Amino acid sequence: MELKNQGTWQMAVISPDAERALGSDFLARLRTADLYLPLRTIVDEGWVMEDGANLLAALRDAYFGDRKRSATVGHYESAVNGRGIPDDDINASGPDRVCQLMRRGVAFAWAALYAAKSSERKPLLMSRISMEPTLFDSNVVTGYVTIFSSDFADALGVGPLHEKRGVQILLESSDCPHPLPG
């Protein structure tokens, strides 16, 4: 289920493919232990505002793209705050890999959005966590997390997930009112 109010998402949205792969209680089962330590470090460095964009400070410091090439603030946020989910230590394949990657990606997004909400970032931020086959082997999947201002969801092509295929979850900072449980 998803709600939309004047271009802003109002609740977590799980695509049908994600619900089939992960279960309907996936978000409720997330724990602090799912937050991979290098990603926790990124969250701990906090958020900064640059040229109207909400950016994770550690990712901004590691970004070498040209701000002028981004058409909107939302595109800039997506470029800086968008990353692959680290997976070098995940040896699982198939459904187990999907689950491990999504737990890691969603836990990171949750922690980052909670930190943004705690710092009262405006506008609300949202994250798209997704899973796609790799370029060289369609049997191997990799995951992505992108965080951006919810005001830019429509401009970035983030639409209703019931119309899209693939394992995807959308979270908004308002969906993350507390830290992940221990």
Solvent accessible surface area in square Angstrom, and as a share of the most:
residue,aa,sasa,rsa
1,M,179,0.80
2,E,41,0.19
3,L,90,0.45
4,K,95,0.40
5,N,82,0.42
6,Q,177,0.79
7,G,24,0.23
8,T,26,0.15
9,W,2,0.01
10,Q,74,0.33
11,M,66,0.29
12,A,24,0.18
13,V,3,0.02
14,I,36,0.18
15,S,0,0.00
16,P,52,0.33
17,D,32,0.17
18,A,0,0.00
19,E,78,0.35
20,R,174,0.63
21,A,54,0.42
22,L,10,0.05
23,G,24,0.23
24,S,87,0.56
25,D,74,0.38
26,F,0,0.00
27,L,37,0.18
28,A,75,0.58
29,R,91,0.33
30,L,1,0.01
31,R,95,0.35
32,T,43,0.25
33,A,93,0.72
34,D,29,0.15
35,L,16,0.08
36,Y,59,0.22
37,L,125,0.62
38,P,67,0.42
39,L,10,0.05
40,R,74,0.27
41,T,68,0.40
42,I,31,0.16
43,V,16,0.09
44,D,105,0.54
45,E,96,0.43
46,G,21,0.20
47,W,23,0.08
48,V,39,0.22
49,M,100,0.45
50,E,51,0.23
51,D,95,0.49
52,G,48,0.46
53,A,0,0.00
54,N,1,0.00
55,L,0,0.00
56,L,0,0.00
57,A,11,0.08
58,A,18,0.14
59,L,7,0.04
60,R,74,0.27
61,D,90,0.46
62,A,57,0.44
63,Y,55,0.21
64,F,187,0.78
65,G,41,0.40
66,D,71,0.37
67,R,64,0.23
68,K,181,0.77
69,R,208,0.76
70,S,18,0.12
71,A,90,0.70
72,T,46,0.27
73,V,37,0.21
74,G,0,0.00
75,H,70,0.31
76,Y,8,0.03
77,E,0,0.00
78,S,25,0.16
79,A,42,0.32
80,V,0,0.00
81,N,1,0.00
82,G,18,0.17
83,R,74,0.27
84,G,43,0.42
85,I,7,0.03
86,P,45,0.29
87,D,32,0.16
88,D,145,0.75
89,D,79,0.41
90,I,13,0.07
91,N,143,0.73
92,A,28,0.21
93,S,85,0.55
94,G,37,0.35
95,P,112,0.70
96,D,92,0.48
97,R,25,0.09
98,V,19,0.11
99,C,37,0.22
100,Q,80,0.36
101,L,0,0.00
102,M,0,0.00
103,R,46,0.17
104,R,31,0.11
105,G,0,0.00
106,V,0,0.00
107,A,0,0.00
108,F,4,0.02
109,A,0,0.00
110,W,22,0.08
111,A,15,0.12
112,A,0,0.00
113,L,0,0.00
114,Y,65,0.25
115,A,27,0.21
116,A,0,0.00
117,K,78,0.33
118,S,68,0.44
119,S,64,0.41
120,E,134,0.60
121,R,50,0.18
122,K,143,0.61
123,P,44,0.28
124,L,60,0.30
125,L,1,0.01
126,M,0,0.00
127,S,0,0.00
128,R,72,0.26
129,I,0,0.00
130,S,1,0.01
131,M,9,0.04
132,E,70,0.31
133,P,70,0.44
134,T,40,0.24
135,L,160,0.80
136,F,191,0.80
137,D,60,0.31
138,S,87,0.56
139,N,131,0.67
140,V,60,0.34
141,V,29,0.17
142,T,25,0.14
143,G,0,0.00
144,Y,90,0.34
145,V,3,0.02
146,T,32,0.19
147,I,0,0.00
148,F,4,0.02
149,S,2,0.01
150,S,1,0.01
151,D,94,0.49
152,F,47,0.19
153,A,0,0.00
154,D,80,0.42
155,A,66,0.51
156,L,43,0.22
157,G,48,0.47
158,V,11,0.07
159,G,14,0.13
160,P,41,0.26
161,L,2,0.01
162,H,120,0.54
163,E,124,0.55
164,K,77,0.33
165,R,214,0.78
166,G,23,0.23
167,V,20,0.11
168,Q,6,0.03
169,I,0,0.00
170,L,1,0.01
171,L,1,0.00
172,E,2,0.01
173,S,3,0.02
174,S,49,0.31
175,D,25,0.13
176,C,0,0.00
177,P,77,0.49
178,H,93,0.41
179,P,78,0.49
180,L,19,0.09
181,P,61,0.38
182,G,93,0.89
